[in-house]
Amino acid sequence: MNLNATLFAQFVVFFILAGFTMKFVWPPLIKALDERAKKIADGLAAADRGRADLAAAEKRAQAELATARDEGQKRIGEAEKRGQQIIEEAKKTASDEAARILAAAKADAEQQVSKARADLRHEVANLAVKGAEQILKREVNAAAHADLLNQLKTEL
């Protein structure tokens, strides 16, 4: 065997095999590698988008939390303010009620004093009549002297 012919035959077989590989085997391998690279790139891009979405969601959550805290503080302030208003209203109502009760008590006391004075005048008039009876040793007619007795009551 001739070394040149063998070498030439091996070159021909090599180039035929290389051509066949480049024509039929290489394109599906390149296509599979390109698809794999695209999937990896898409996955990395999705991961980046996910991280960005997570960061945005955390910012939104922090903003919502701050808003909720502010609203809670505002409601607490309003509740305290309303509590103070209720206390002030209760104090005013109690003060008004105390003033009303005091006025009623004063009116009742005045009425009782007036009644006591009237009763006392009546008693004094009766005692005066009895005293006059004993002095005169005779009975004084109260009906006949009613005007005189009324005048005596008003003077007392």
ZIQUILIN-V795402 format. One record per residue. N is the residue number from 1. RES is the residue in three letters. PSI is psi in degrees with one decimal (NA if undefined). NEAR is the number of other C-alpha atoms within 12 Angstrom. Layout:
# ZIQUILIN-V795402
n->N res->RES psi->PSI near->NEAR
n->N res->RES psi->PSI near->NEAR
This chain:
# ZIQUILIN-V795402
n->1 res->MET psi->138.6 near->8
n->2 res->ASN psi->130.3 near->8
n->3 res->LEU psi->-35.9 near->9
n->4 res->ASN psi->-41.6 near->10
n->5 res->ALA psi->-39.1 near->11
n->6 res->THR psi->-43.9 near->13
n->7 res->LEU psi->-41.8 near->13
n->8 res->PHE psi->-40.3 near->14
n->9 res->ALA psi->-39.2 near->16
n->10 res->GLN psi->-37.1 near->15
n->11 res->PHE psi->-42.8 near->15
n->12 res->VAL psi->-46.3 near->14
n->13 res->VAL psi->-41.0 near->15
n->14 res->PHE psi->-46.3 near->16
n->15 res->PHE psi->-34.9 near->15
n->16 res->ILE psi->-45.7 near->15
n->17 res->LEU psi->-41.4 near->17
n->18 res->ALA psi->-41.7 near->16
n->19 res->GLY psi->-45.2 near->16
n->20 res->PHE psi->-44.7 near->14
n->21 res->THR psi->-44.0 near->17
n->22 res->MET psi->-31.1 near->16
n->23 res->LYS psi->-42.2 near->15
n->24 res->PHE psi->-32.4 near->15
n->25 res->VAL psi->-45.3 near->15
n->26 res->TRP psi->-45.3 near->17
n->27 res->PRO psi->-43.4 near->16
n->28 res->PRO psi->-35.2 near->15
n->29 res->LEU psi->-45.6 near->15
n->30 res->ILE psi->-41.7 near->17
n->31 res->LYS psi->-44.5 near->14
n->32 res->ALA psi->-41.9 near->14
n->33 res->LEU psi->-41.3 near->14
n->34 res->ASP psi->-42.4 near->16
n->35 res->GLU psi->-41.3 near->15
n->36 res->ARG psi->-43.4 near->15
n->37 res->ALA psi->-39.7 near->14
n->38 res->LYS psi->-42.9 near->16
n->39 res->LYS psi->-42.4 near->14
n->40 res->ILE psi->-44.4 near->14
n->41 res->ALA psi->-42.3 near->14
n->42 res->ASP psi->-41.3 near->16
n->43 res->GLY psi->-43.4 near->14
n->44 res->LEU psi->-39.5 near->14
n->45 res->ALA psi->-40.4 near->14
n->46 res->ALA psi->-38.9 near->16
n->47 res->ALA psi->-42.3 near->14
n->48 res->ASP psi->-43.4 near->14
n->49 res->ARG psi->-39.8 near->15
n->50 res->GLY psi->-43.5 near->16
n->51 res->ARG psi->-42.0 near->14
n->52 res->ALA psi->-42.9 near->14
n->53 res->ASP psi->-40.3 near->15
n->54 res->LEU psi->-43.8 near->15
n->55 res->ALA psi->-41.7 near->14
n->56 res->ALA psi->-40.4 near->14
n->57 res->ALA psi->-39.3 near->16
n->58 res->GLU psi->-40.5 near->15
n->59 res->LYS psi->-43.0 near->14
n->60 res->ARG psi->-41.5 near->14
n->61 res->ALA psi->-42.7 near->15
n->62 res->GLN psi->-40.6 near->14
n->63 res->ALA psi->-43.4 near->14
n->64 res->GLU psi->-40.1 near->15
n->65 res->LEU psi->-43.6 near->15
n->66 res->ALA psi->-41.3 near->14
n->67 res->THR psi->-43.2 near->14
n->68 res->ALA psi->-41.3 near->14
n->69 res->ARG psi->-46.3 near->14
n->70 res->ASP psi->-43.8 near->14
n->71 res->GLU psi->-39.4 near->14
n->72 res->GLY psi->-44.9 near->15
n->73 res->GLN psi->-39.6 near->14
n->74 res->LYS psi->-43.9 near->14
n->75 res->ARG psi->-38.0 near->15
n->76 res->ILE psi->-43.6 near->14
n->77 res->GLY psi->-43.3 near->14
n->78 res->GLU psi->-40.1 near->14
n->79 res->ALA psi->-41.6 near->14
n->80 res->GLU psi->-42.1 near->14
n->81 res->LYS psi->-43.7 near->14
n->82 res->ARG psi->-37.8 near->14
n->83 res->GLY psi->-43.5 near->15
n->84 res->GLN psi->-39.2 near->14
n->85 res->GLN psi->-42.9 near->14
n->86 res->ILE psi->-41.7 near->15
n->87 res->ILE psi->-44.8 near->14
n->88 res->GLU psi->-41.3 near->14
n->89 res->GLU psi->-40.8 near->15
n->90 res->ALA psi->-41.2 near->15
n->91 res->LYS psi->-43.6 near->14
n->92 res->LYS psi->-43.5 near->14
n->93 res->THR psi->-43.3 near->14
n->94 res->ALA psi->-41.1 near->16
n->95 res->SER psi->-44.6 near->14
n->96 res->ASP psi->-42.1 near->14
n->97 res->GLU psi->-41.2 near->15
n->98 res->ALA psi->-42.0 near->15
n->99 res->ALA psi->-41.2 near->14
n->100 res->ARG psi->-44.5 near->14
n->101 res->ILE psi->-40.8 near->14
n->102 res->LEU psi->-43.3 near->15
n->103 res->ALA psi->-42.7 near->14
n->104 res->ALA psi->-39.7 near->14
n->105 res->ALA psi->-41.8 near->14
n->106 res->LYS psi->-43.3 near->14
n->107 res->ALA psi->-41.7 near->14
n->108 res->ASP psi->-41.2 near->14
n->109 res->ALA psi->-42.4 near->14
n->110 res->GLU psi->-39.8 near->14
n->111 res->GLN psi->-42.4 near->14
n->112 res->GLN psi->-37.7 near->15
n->113 res->VAL psi->-43.2 near->14
n->114 res->SER psi->-42.3 near->14
n->115 res->LYS psi->-42.5 near->14
n->116 res->ALA psi->-40.5 near->15
n->117 res->ARG psi->-43.5 near->19
n->118 res->ALA psi->-43.3 near->19
n->119 res->ASP psi->-41.5 near->16
n->120 res->LEU psi->-42.0 near->19
n->121 res->ARG psi->-43.2 near->22
n->122 res->HIS psi->-44.7 near->23
n->123 res->GLU psi->-42.4 near->19
n->124 res->VAL psi->-39.9 near->23
n->125 res->ALA psi->-43.7 near->28
n->126 res->ASN psi->-42.9 near->22
n->127 res->LEU psi->-36.6 near->18
n->128 res->ALA psi->-40.3 near->24
n->129 res->VAL psi->-44.8 near->28
n->130 res->LYS psi->-38.8 near->19
n->131 res->GLY psi->-40.9 near->17
n->132 res->ALA psi->-36.8 near->19
n->133 res->GLU psi->-45.2 near->16
n->134 res->GLN psi->-35.6 near->13
n->135 res->ILE psi->-43.8 near->13
n->136 res->LEU psi->-13.2 near->12
n->137 res->LYS psi->32.7 near->11
n->138 res->ARG psi->164.5 near->12
n->139 res->GLU psi->131.5 near->16
n->140 res->VAL psi->135.7 near->21
n->141 res->ASN psi->112.0 near->16
n->142 res->ALA psi->-34.6 near->18
n->143 res->ALA psi->-38.3 near->12
n->144 res->ALA psi->-30.9 near->11
n->145 res->HIS psi->28.3 near->15
n->146 res->ALA psi->-40.0 near->17
n->147 res->ASP psi->-41.5 near->14
n->148 res->LEU psi->-41.2 near->18
n->149 res->LEU psi->-41.2 near->26
n->150 res->ASN psi->-39.8 near->22
n->151 res->GLN psi->-39.6 near->14
n->152 res->LEU psi->-40.1 near->20
n->153 res->LYS psi->-43.4 near->23
n->154 res->THR psi->-28.6 near->16
n->155 res->GLU psi->-31.4 near->14
n->156 res->LEU psi->NA near->17
